[in-house]
């Protein structure tokens, strides 16, 4: 059977680092308060004039270089973002143009923090259907542009960044020993929209708006939904949670990660955590964490990796792949 095989990954972070101590000079908060409740110590902030497409291009170019793949081979670009450059065209189209690609398809996916998982599952299905052979899957965000910097409950949580993954069609035997994407699981429950949202939009207010969140309610749903995503993926693959070599979760909040690990009896040593350095980068957080674990040698060829996320909507999902 056709498998979507990961052949390279890359990340890009803006240069500016905003620490908790610097934030404490802007709003009524402290480093101790932020660390205790979120595990975050710093986040990256895009420079003036630096767009989501700029971050996405940086990550895409590094992913292609890591894969040893020329941009001319790419026939599908899917970019997950909730902070596009413009209402339209798709930010993916701007990435495609910059890379000099004129074939195939390029489009955005908007599932907020679950966006990269949604994009990965979509690319996998394109490849399995024979409609693409080399896909560039990107998660990129400039969430600093939609934050209310006077709201200490939200502005301390988020940061900017981008990560990308290159997938190529290959053959597999149809077992969990195959290299590539083995399983994906996507869910949405739109009845919880008002717990995590942006209070603006082209057809509602005609403005960009700011992020709003009811943190306690989001936390409660996140632990339940993320655990559901992990358990469903391993059950469908016919394996156990303990068989997974590495868990690469959405980096929203250290307490969510710890609570999920306890709920599923995950080995903490198997969980890749970058939230301390990056904050919540929404659709970029999973690929950013994946790249870090690849670069420091934790994830090796042949390892079984499970990625998961939950975001506004609510959306949530997981993807199981063998690197």
JOHU-V124087 format. One record per residue. RES is the residue in one small letter. PHI is phi in whole degrees, 0 to 359 (* if undefined). OMEGA is omega in degrees with one decimal (none if undefined). Layout:
# JOHU-V124087
res: (RES;RES)
phi: (PHI;PHI)
omega: (OMEGA;OMEGA)
This chain:
# JOHU-V124087
res: (x;x;x;x;x;x;x;x;x;x;x;x;x;x;x;x;x;x;x;x;x;x;x;x;x;x;x;x;x;x;x;x;x;x;x;x;x;x;x;x;x;x;x;x;x;x;x;x;x;x;x;x;x;x;x;x;x;x;x;x;x;x;x;x;x;x;x;x;x;x;x;x;x;x;x;x;x;x;x;x;x;x;x;x;x;x;x;x;x;x;x;x;x;x;x;x;x;x;x;x;x;x;x;x;x;x;x;x;x;x;x;x;x;x;x;x;x;x;x;x;x;x;x;x;x;x;x;x;x;x;x;x;x;x;x;x;x;x;x;x;x;x;x;x;x;x;x;x;x;x;x;x;x;x;x;x;x;x;x;x;x;x;x;x;x;x;x;x;x;x;x;x;x;x;x;x;x;x;x;x;x;x;x;x;x;x;x;x;x;x;x;x;x;x;x;x;x;x;x;x;x;x;x;x;x;x;x;x;x;x;x;x;x;x;x;x;x;x;x;x;x;x;x;x;x;x;x;x;x;x;x;x;x;x;x;x;x;x;x;x;x;x;x;x;x;x;x;x;x;x;x;x;x;x;x;x;x;x;x;x;x;x;x;x;x;x;x;x;x;x;x;x;x;x;x;x;x;x;x;x;x;x;x;x;x;x;x;x;x;x;x;x;x;x;x;x;x;x;x;x;x;x;x;x;x;x;x;x;x;x;x;x;x;x;x;x;x;x;x;x;x;x;x)
phi: (*;280;241;266;262;286;241;185;211;207;225;216;235;299;288;290;253;250;273;298;296;291;297;296;275;260;224;282;206;208;301;298;297;293;297;298;266;228;83;272;245;201;209;263;233;297;287;303;87;275;260;303;297;296;294;298;296;301;292;296;297;291;294;296;296;298;280;69;247;280;303;295;279;286;239;204;235;239;245;270;199;251;230;292;300;223;303;205;286;301;299;300;293;290;295;302;298;297;281;77;267;236;241;74;243;213;204;263;236;239;227;53;292;273;304;294;295;299;294;296;296;293;298;302;290;298;293;298;279;79;265;206;243;224;244;250;252;233;240;216;214;236;294;300;280;242;269;270;284;255;261;292;283;240;292;280;270;249;214;247;167;207;218;219;226;257;245;230;292;211;260;222;267;88;242;287;279;297;278;119;288;259;198;222;215;235;218;209;225;289;289;255;307;283;271;204;199;248;274;203;166;305;267;253;244;72;233;287;84;234;290;230;207;259;303;296;292;298;303;299;291;299;299;294;289;293;299;299;296;296;296;296;297;290;296;295;280;74;235;252;304;292;282;285;282;218;255;242;270;299;265;264;195;299;293;294;298;294;293;294;300;294;298;257;58;283;288;304;291;265;263;277;234;232;302;301;265;251;68;270;257;54;296;273;291;294;295;297;292;300;297;299;289;286;291;270;89;294;273;240;304;99;289;268;239;243;250;210;197;221;214;304;141;291;245;202;175;211;216;251;219;256;289)
omega: (178.8;174.8;173.9;-171.7;177.1;-178.0;178.7;179.4;180.0;-178.4;175.5;178.5;175.3;-177.3;-173.9;175.8;176.8;-177.2;175.7;-179.7;176.7;177.8;-178.4;176.1;-177.2;-179.0;-178.2;-179.9;178.2;177.2;-178.4;-179.0;-177.5;-178.2;-177.7;-174.2;-174.7;-174.1;-176.8;176.4;179.6;176.3;178.6;-178.4;-179.9;179.3;175.9;-179.6;178.7;-172.7;175.6;179.7;178.8;178.1;-179.2;179.0;178.2;179.2;-178.9;-179.1;178.9;178.2;178.8;177.7;178.7;-178.8;-173.7;-176.9;176.4;-178.8;-178.9;178.7;-175.8;176.8;175.5;173.6;174.7;-176.7;177.2;178.3;170.8;-178.4;-177.9;177.1;-178.4;174.0;166.3;4.9;178.7;176.7;177.2;179.7;178.3;175.9;179.7;-179.2;-179.8;-179.3;177.8;-178.7;-179.7;179.8;175.1;-175.8;175.5;-179.7;178.2;170.8;-178.9;174.1;179.3;-173.5;177.0;-170.8;-178.0;177.7;176.6;-179.0;179.3;178.7;179.6;178.3;178.2;-179.7;174.7;-178.7;179.1;179.7;-179.8;-178.1;175.5;178.2;177.9;-176.0;174.4;-178.2;-172.2;166.4;-176.4;-177.6;165.6;-176.6;178.5;-178.2;-178.8;178.8;169.6;-173.2;172.4;179.6;-174.6;-178.9;-179.2;-172.8;-179.9;-168.8;-163.7;177.4;-176.6;177.7;179.7;174.9;-176.3;179.9;176.4;177.2;174.8;179.8;176.4;-178.1;176.1;-179.4;-179.0;178.8;179.2;175.1;-179.9;168.7;177.4;179.0;-176.3;-173.7;172.1;-174.9;-177.1;178.8;173.5;172.3;-174.3;-179.1;-178.3;-176.0;-172.7;177.6;-179.4;-172.3;171.1;-173.1;176.7;179.1;-176.4;-174.3;-178.9;-176.9;-176.1;179.1;176.7;178.9;-179.9;179.1;176.4;-175.7;169.1;-167.9;-176.8;179.3;178.2;179.2;-177.4;179.9;-176.4;-177.8;-179.6;-175.2;178.7;176.7;177.0;-178.2;179.8;-176.9;179.6;-179.5;-178.2;177.8;-179.7;179.5;-179.8;179.0;176.1;177.9;-178.3;179.2;-177.9;-179.6;-176.7;172.9;179.8;-175.4;168.4;-174.3;-177.8;-170.8;-177.6;-179.5;175.6;179.5;-178.8;-179.1;178.0;179.0;178.7;-177.3;-176.5;-179.2;177.8;173.9;-178.3;-179.7;-179.4;-175.6;178.4;-176.9;178.8;-173.7;-179.7;-175.0;-171.7;-169.7;178.1;179.2;175.4;-174.7;-179.5;-168.4;-179.7;178.9;176.3;178.8;178.3;-178.7;-180.0;-179.1;174.3;-175.9;-179.9;172.7;179.0;177.9;-178.8;178.8;-179.2;179.8;176.6;-173.2;176.3;178.8;179.6;179.7;169.2;-179.4;-179.6;-178.8;-17.1;167.7;171.9;-179.6;-179.6;176.7;179.1;178.7;172.4;-176.8;none)
